[in-house]
């Protein structure tokens, strides 16, 4: 069974991967150990988990313009999320996705995206169509 | 997105590859945020420390700098956020030659583009503050929120690449804070505990930022019994942007777009109290009484000349504890003035160090923490204690006087 989730037109290429979901926010500067590829801020709901190759599903982006460069830097070293889905992106993460050519979408019509997708599910992201497909067993 | 003839020429590559990249970048971002066209901007401000930029971003800038001068030179005044390496003082911090080389390469590329290396996040106090209605493309969230809120200028958070695109073209996509409809208040808060001192203003900003919780919310705040100083507004905004991704707030009766609640649409909103209990709950997250302190940091944002004098007055004639470090970060222009006025000498006579043109969290904070064995960090910056938990520190918050007392005693008092 597949579920189609419509969202706003996003940025970046079509990608497929495994979802890593949390009702929490995101900053590459505040939350990540980018060398190890894990969430490092102890208070983050994904603390200790690897984001490498995942489709991250989070609530919103938070302060810190550094993320705009950091997504590009992460991708250049091959340790990066395949896509980030937000309820609401901020401008920084969108700009970072544009430079890094990383998939990013937000504003889902069906509501809170962190409640619509579960960790471990296979997800296809089509940013230019504003569409995300969740494969559910 | 509608493009003018000149912008179409940039997109076609007729004005060189850097401008073509810039227009393509802005079109991608503008499309995501439904921008209908580009808006001329008077200044750009780029955040680009080497830890964030890395080898990949440095190579990207060097490629930009390899084009003919007529194609690579920025079209408007463009300035920079703090650097990640103070090239006059990096080995003692445990920073490596590789870090310094990356810094040197990035600076060289910026200079080839005609970028002014101001290396500051307090450009609104030291370089050229924007005026009300001035469209600008600023990086550093603290710079953006101050200039939107205190000055009435118009900027989105522009990450380094987008600030560069704006610098190269003199434009940015017209969305978000460039539009009247995104500057209307969406939340209303009533202050029930008056902030006293820089750290209190930061705590108020953090509490409001967490409650507002999104880039697209605009808090309107009332109930203040005094007009904040520029430094207080700086800490209020930097914290709000850090905890809430907030780019604009209004202080009703104080900030330029909010002479009264009605002017910003706040008269239609119910007010939520910011209580002493909420302020204390936040403070308790960052308490550390009795703990040994490894490093005391004054930064985020960089210190104004007035703050430099305050630090000098508090630490003058005292000695920092032998097992505690104290770092003070300021802009190159303030550093020059503070040196001329004897403030740097007074601060450093205590054993503290003043860093020029950097900000602590932007200078490979994880690596310098590990190199120096710094774990327990104390600061009066509500912003920096939010950031550094993810870098392996145990950050704690106290006001400037208590920070310096702790630096002297080696223990949080």
Contacts between the chains, C-beta under 8 A, distances in Angstrom:
chain1	res1	chain2	res2	distance
A	8	B	32	7.0
A	9	B	31	6.2
A	9	B	32	6.5
A	10	B	32	6.1
A	11	B	28	5.6
A	11	B	29	7.5
A	11	B	31	7.9
A	11	B	32	5.5
A	25	B	245	7.8
A	29	B	52	7.2
A	29	B	361	7.9
A	29	B	387	6.5
A	29	B	390	7.5
A	30	B	386	6.9
A	30	B	387	5.5
A	30	B	389	7.8
A	30	B	390	5.0
A	31	B	390	5.4
A	32	B	390	6.9
A	33	B	366	7.7
A	33	B	390	7.7
A	40	B	390	5.1
A	40	B	391	7.7
A	40	B	392	7.4
A	41	B	389	5.2
A	41	B	390	3.6
A	42	B	389	6.4
A	43	B	389	6.7
A	44	B	390	7.7
A	60	B	213	7.1
A	60	B	214	5.4
A	60	B	215	7.3
A	60	B	245	6.7
A	61	B	215	7.0
A	61	B	245	5.9
A	62	B	242	7.6
A	62	B	243	7.3
A	62	B	244	7.1
A	62	B	245	4.4
A	63	B	141	4.8
A	63	B	209	7.8
A	63	B	241	4.9
A	63	B	242	4.1
A	63	B	243	6.9
A	63	B	244	7.2
A	63	B	245	5.1
A	63	B	246	8.0
A	63	B	383	7.9
A	63	B	386	7.7
A	64	B	141	6.6
A	64	B	242	7.3
A	64	B	387	7.3
A	65	B	47	4.5
A	65	B	81	7.9
A	65	B	139	4.7
A	65	B	140	5.9
A	65	B	141	6.0
A	65	B	157	5.8
A	65	B	158	7.2
A	65	B	159	4.7
A	65	B	160	6.9
A	66	B	47	6.6
A	66	B	49	7.2
A	66	B	51	7.9
A	66	B	52	4.1
A	66	B	159	7.8
A	66	B	362	7.6
A	67	B	159	6.9
A	68	B	47	7.9
A	68	B	159	2.2
A	68	B	160	5.5
A	68	B	161	5.6
A	68	B	162	6.7
A	69	B	47	7.8
A	69	B	48	6.4
A	69	B	52	4.2
A	69	B	53	4.9
A	69	B	54	7.4
A	69	B	57	5.0
A	69	B	159	6.7
A	69	B	160	4.9
A	69	B	161	7.0
A	70	B	52	5.3
A	70	B	54	8.0
A	72	B	54	7.9
A	72	B	56	5.7
A	72	B	57	6.0
A	72	B	60	7.4
A	72	B	161	7.5
A	73	B	52	6.8
A	73	B	53	6.6
A	73	B	54	3.5
A	73	B	55	7.8
A	73	B	56	5.2
A	73	B	57	5.9
A	75	B	56	7.7
A	76	B	54	6.7
A	76	B	55	7.0
A	76	B	56	3.4
A	77	B	54	7.7
A	77	B	56	7.7
A	88	B	214	5.5
A	88	B	215	6.8
A	88	B	216	6.2
A	89	B	32	7.4
A	90	B	157	6.4
A	90	B	214	7.8
A	90	B	215	3.8
A	90	B	245	5.0
A	91	B	29	7.2
A	91	B	33	7.1
A	91	B	156	4.7
A	91	B	157	4.9
A	91	B	158	7.2
A	91	B	159	7.5
A	91	B	162	7.5
A	91	B	176	6.3
A	91	B	215	6.7
A	92	B	157	5.0
A	92	B	159	4.7
A	94	B	29	5.4
A	94	B	32	5.0
A	94	B	33	7.0
A	95	B	25	7.7
A	95	B	29	5.4
A	95	B	158	7.2
A	95	B	159	4.3
A	95	B	161	5.8
A	95	B	162	4.3
A	96	B	159	5.9
A	96	B	161	7.4
A	98	B	25	5.5
A	98	B	28	4.3
A	98	B	29	5.3
A	98	B	161	7.2
A	99	B	25	6.9
A	99	B	60	8.0
A	99	B	161	4.3
A	104	B	32	7.8
